Amino acid sequence: MNSPFDPSQVELLFVDDNDEFRNTASQRFARRGFRVHEAPGVNDALRLLQDRQFDVVVSDMAMPGLTGIDLLQRVKEVSPECEVILLTGEGTIETAVQAMKLGAYDFLSKPFSLADLETLVQRAYERGRLSQENVQLKAVIERNQPKLQMVGESPAMQEVYKLIRKAGPSEKAILIQGESGTGKELVARGLHEHSPRASKPLISINCTALTETLLESELFGHEKGAFTGAAAAKPGLFEIANGGTLFIDEIGEMPGVMQAKLLRVLQDGSMRRVGSLQERRVNVRIITATNRDLAVEVAAHRFREDLFYRINVMSLDLPPLRTRVGDIPLLVNHFLGAEWQIAPDALRVLETYKWPGNIRQLINVIERAKILAEDQFITTDELPPVLLQPTAVPGSGVASTVAPLALADDGTLSSIEKARIVEVMQLQQGNKSRAARMLGITRRSLYRLLEKYELDPSARPANERSIQDT
């Protein structure tokens, strides 16, 4: 169902050298609620176009100097999404055909009623919105991954569901906090689907995946020639998400310069593409996520305090997997699928492990097991050694399963295996024979793994971060 037309959302520009007509039309449209701007000629209109994004331009065809056709061509170069209506007292078929070929929305011959012009402006605006929604839909289809479902009945997850139901309908910014791999994007999707914006796009971006330059281009878009490789103008994610929700993951990794630019959008909804002076306005709800303690980052002057308060109108803490008592069997069955089964002892291993990589690590373990398994039945034979081998606590004589001391951000199996080897080598003080026995592999296999991961047997790699860092 389409929402009712709201003239207050329309940025409208009148361009006409006839002061009486331009003033009369502008006043009528302003009374009707449109956001109206005026220009007595094409050059004045072009200066306004440098500073502001318009939805519809209504321009006279014949003016001294540059004509309405000249303006139409320039508008389509700098703002192809803007619709142009041309006015003429001549009404020749040739002129109309030329204007339509160049991208004009329509052509109106004088004299005409302002009521007819208003109807035409509304239709032009609605076509522009439809074009933008098509761009949004295409972007969503291109960016969307297969949807994952939130699974869990533990008290910790029940609290998350309750907060989603309460905070979703709000227009306020939400900050999701939690360890890596806990499913923060799923929570963002849940908030979006419980909001009035559910029929509009939910667009996601991860700040750790892009350099500062690429991050700015992705968020705000760029103009043709703005930098090497910018062969064409491109809308940013703020424009694509207009009317919907933008989810910014790992915002704690955002560079300081970008923090300032993001703050400006949050303050008044205005932004500029890279390489452009033209002001554009967007209406986007912001949901952010981080695995850092942003209050600590603010105190250390690594994150802007004013931005922190803007994005943290309400915070939602996502529990780590190790605290979600009773959810492991539900998650395992969900990721395995209806055609698969798991042996009771294998399930017990999964239930007792501490999961430093959280749900992302669990998914990797399940996918690995499905590749190795026969007859769609998972046993302990298909589980990685890091889950099966108890870690001896030096001097205690007690064996217990503990999380690896080091784990890369992606939580992949190779990262876990590498971290486990480092941990065991440290516990055994570099003794390869004892380390190999503890890992359940041969000494030769251990040498191969040390070589594979370029590990110093006596030292923890400097580029690995501890669990507390993630």
N, C-alpha and C positions, 0 to 999 in steps of 0.2 A: 504494500500500500504506500503510495507516494505521500510525502509530507506536504502540507499546504504551502503555497508560495509565500515567501517572506521577503518583501521588498527591501527591508533593512539589511539584508545580506548582499545586496547588489551594489557593486561599485560601478557607477555610471558616469561616462564622460560625454558632454555635448561639445561639438566643435562646429562653430558657424560664425562667419564674419558679420551676420545680421544680428546686432546687439539686441534688438527688440524681440526677435523670435527666440534667440538663445536664452535670454533672461526669463521670458514667459514660460518656455518649456522647462527650464531648470527649476523655477519656483513651483510649478505644478507637480513635477516628479518629487521634489523635496517634501512637499506637503503629503504626498502619498507614501512617504517613508523611505524612498530610495536615498542612497548616499551619493549625492550629485556633485560633479565637478564641471567647470567650464573652461573653454579655451576659444579665443576669437580667431585663431588660425592654426595651421598645421604645425608651425614651429613651436608655438606655445604648447600644443598638444604633445609634441615629441618630448619637450622638457618634463611635462607631467608624467609621461610614460617611463621616463628614466627613474623616477622616484616612487612610483606606485603601480601596483598591478590592478588593472580594470577588468571587469567581467564583460561589459558591453560598451562599445563606442558608437555614438550616433554622430555622423559627420555630414555636413553639406558637401556636395560634389564639387561645385564651382566656387573657388575662393581665390583671391589674389595670391600670386606666387604658387606655392605647392597646392595641389588639388586633393580632393578626397581620395582619389585613386592612389596618389603618392602616399597618403596617410595609411590607407589600407595595406599597401605593400610593406610599409615599415612596421605596422602593428603585427602583421603575420610573421615578420622576422624576429621581433623581440618577445612577442607574447602570442604564440600560435593558438593558445587556448582562449584568447579573447575574441568575442564575436563582434562584428562590425556591421552596422546598418548605414547605408548611404542614402542621402536625400538629394533630389534634383528637381528643378523646375522644367527640365526638358523632357525627361522620360523616354529617351530614345531606346529602342531595343538593343542597338549596338553597345551602348554604354552599360546597360543592364547586364548583357552577356559578358562583357569584359570584367565587370565588377564581380560577378558570380564565379567566373573562372579563377579570379585572383583570391577567392576565399571569402567574399562578403556573405553574411548570413542572408540578407535580403536588400531590396531596393525599393524605396518609397518615393512616389512622385508627388510634388506639391501641386495644389494644396491638399492637405490631409488633416484629419482631426487628431488632437493629442491623445484621445482615447484609443484610436487605431495604433498610434505610435507606442502607447503603453503596452497594448497587447503584443505588439511585435517585439518590444524589449523583453517582456516576460518570456516569450517563446525562445528568443535568442539566448537568454540566460539559462533556461532549462536545457537547451541543447548543449550549451557549454558544460553544465553540470553533468549531463549524461556522458559526454565525451570524457570528462575527468573520471567519472565512475568506471568507465570502460578501461581507462589507463590503470586505475586502482585495482580493478579485478584482474587484469593481466599480470600486474606486479604481484598480487597475492598468490595467483596460481603458480607463477614462476618461483616464488620464494618459499611457498609452503612445503613443509615436509609432511609425510603421513602423520595423521593426528594420533597422539598418544593420549591415553585416558588416565585420569587420576584414580589410583587404586589404593584402598586402605580403609580400615575400620578402627584403627587404634584411637585412643583418646586424643593423642597429639594431632592426628589427621582430622578428627571430628572438630577440633578447635579451628583448624585451617578452613574447613568447609563453612563453618559458621561465619568466620570473618569474610570469606568470599561473598556469601549471601548478603551480608550487611554492607560491605564496602563497595561491592560491584556497582550498584545503582548510583553511587555518588559520582560526581564529576571531578572529585579531588585527586591530586597526585598521590600515588601509593608507592612506597618503597618496600620491596621484598628482600628480606635478608636471610641468608642461609649458606651452608657449605656448598662447595662445587658438587654438581651432580645430584642435587636434591629435587630438581624438577621445578625451578623457578619460572620457566617459560610456561609450563602447564598452569601454574597459579595465575600468571598474567592472562592467559587465555580464559581461565575461569572468571576472572574479574571482568574481562571484556564481554563475555557472553552473558553476564548478569547485568550489563549496563544498557542504557538507552541507545548506545552506539553499536549494539550487537550486529545490526544489519550492515554496518560500515566496516572498512578494513581494519584488521589488526596486523600491524607491520612490526617486525622484530629486527634488531641489530645488536651485535656483540662488539663492545668497544675494544676487546683484546685482539680481535681478528684483523684490524685495519691500522695502518699508519695514520698519523694526525691529518695529513693531506687528504687521504682517501676517506677518512671518517667524515671530514667536513663536506667533501663532495657527495658522499652517500646521504648525509643528513639534509643538506641544504640544496643539493643539485649544483649544476654549473652551466655556464653559457658556452657556446661554441668558441673555441680558441682560448678558453680561460687558462689552460695549461697544456703542455705537450701531451698529445693523444686525445684531447677533447675535440673530436671531429664533428660533434653535433651537440646541441643543447640537450640537457637531461634534467628532468624534475628530480628533486630530492625526496627522501622518505617522508619528510614533513608534509610536502605537497601531496604525495601519494596517500598518506594516512589522513588527509584532511576530512574532518567529520567523524573520524574513527579514533583509534588508539595506537600510540607508538610505544613499543616496549624496548627500552634501552637496557640491555643486559651488561653486567660488570661495569657499571658506571663509575666505580671507584678507580678504574684504569683510565678514565678519560683525561687527556692532557689539560693543563690549566687554561690554555688559550681557548680550547673548545668549551670548557666549562663556562667561560664568560659569554660565548656566543649562544650557548644553550639557555643560559639564564635570561638573555634578552627575549628569546622566543617565549619562554614561560611567563615573562612579565606582561607582554602586550600582544603576543601572537604575531609579531612582525619578524621577517627574516629576509635575507637576500641570498640569491644564488652566488656561487663563486664566480667572480668575473663580472658581476652585474651591480649596478647602483639602484636597480629597481626594487622598491619595497613590495613585498608580498605578505599577505595576511593569511594565517591558517588557524583552524579551530581543531586542536588535537588534544586528547587526554594523554597524559604522560604516566606510564608505569615504569619504574626502574627496579633494578636488582643488583645486588652485590654480595660477594662472599667476604668482604672486608668490614671492619668496624669503622663506619664513616665518622663517628664521633671522634675516634682516635686520629683519623686522617685529618679532620678539621683542626684538632689541637696541634697536630704536627705541621700545619699549613700546607698540606698536600691536596686538600680539597676545600673549595670555597664554602665558607660558612653560610652565605646568603643562598647559594644554590642548594646546600644541604637542607635548609628549612623549606625551600620551595618544593623539593621532591619528597620530603618526609612529612607531609601533612598527616599521613597515617602510615605506620609500618606494620608489616606482617612477617613474623618470624617462622621460617619453614624448618621443621624438625629434621635432624639427620636420621638416616635409616636405622642406626643402631638404637635409637630411642623409640622406634615405632614397634612396640611389642605386639606380636601377633600378625603383623602385616606381611612378613616374608613369604609364608605359604600362598597368600592371595596374589602377591606380586609375581612369584615364580610361576604359578598356574596361568596368570594373565600373559606373561611373556612367552611361556611355552606354547600356549594354544591348546585347543580342545583335543587334538589328536595325539598329544604327547603325555608321557607319564614320567614320574621321577621316583627313584627308590627312597624309602623312608630314611635310610642312613645318609643318603646324599642330601636330602632335605634338611636333616639335622645339622649337617655341616654348614649349610647356607644360613640356617637360623642362628648358629652360635658365632659366626664370623662377625667382625666388627665393622666391616664395609667402610674403609676410609674414603673410597671413591663414591659412596652412596649408590643411588639407583643407577647412575650411568655405569658404574663398575658391575653391578648386578646384571644389567642387560648384556654387557660384554661377556660375562661368565656364562650366561645362558646361551648366547649365540654361539660361543665356542663349543659348549657341550653339545649343542644340536648338530654341529658340523661333525663332531667325533663319534656321536652315538650311533648305535645300530637299532633298528626296529623301533625307532621313536621312543626309546626308553633311556632315561638319564641315570647313570650310576656314579659312584665316587670315582670310577676310572676316568670319567670325562671331565672331572673338575680339575682346575689348575693346582699345582703343588702348593702355591701360597695359601690356599684354603685348607689344605690337608695336613701340612707339617706343623706340629707344635713347636713353639719357640722356648728353649730352655732359658730360664732366668739364671744368670751366672751366680753360683754360690748358694742357691736356694734348694737345689735338687728338685724344683717344681717345674713342671712343663705346663705352659699355657699358650693359647692361641692369641697372638697380639697383632695389631695392625702394623704394616711396614713402617719403618722410620722415615722413608722418603717416598713421595708419590708425585708424579707429574700431574699437571692440571687436567690433562685429558682423561685420566683414569683408565687408559687402555691396558690390555693384558701385558704388553711388552713393558710398559712403565711399571706395572706392579711386579713383574718378574725381576726387572732390574733392581727395583727398590728392595725386594726380598733378598737378593743375592748380596747387596751392599750390607743389609742388616746382619745377615748370618756371618759374613766375613768379619764384621766388626765384633760380633759376640765371640767369635772364635779367634779373635786377635790375629787374623791373617792366616791361620792354619788351614790350608786348603783341604787336607785329608778330612779333618773334623767337619769343616764346612760342607764338603761334598756329602758326607754321611748324614748330616743334619738336613740337607736339602733333598736327600733321597736320590742322588745322581752319582755317576762315577766321577773320579778326579779329572779324567780327560774331558768329560762333558762340562765340568766346571771351568776348566781352562778355556774351552771354546766360548762359553758364555761371557767370561771375563774379557776375552778378546772382542767378542761381538759388541759388547756395550762399552768397550774402551774404559774399563774400570781399573782403578788402582786398588789392589786388594786391601791395602791398609788404610785407605782414606775414603771418606764420603765425597762424591763428586760435588764440586762447588756449585754447579748449575742446578742441583736438585734442591727443592724446597721442602721443608718439613711439613707435616700434616697441619701444624698450627699456623703455617703460612698460607694454607689454601682455604 
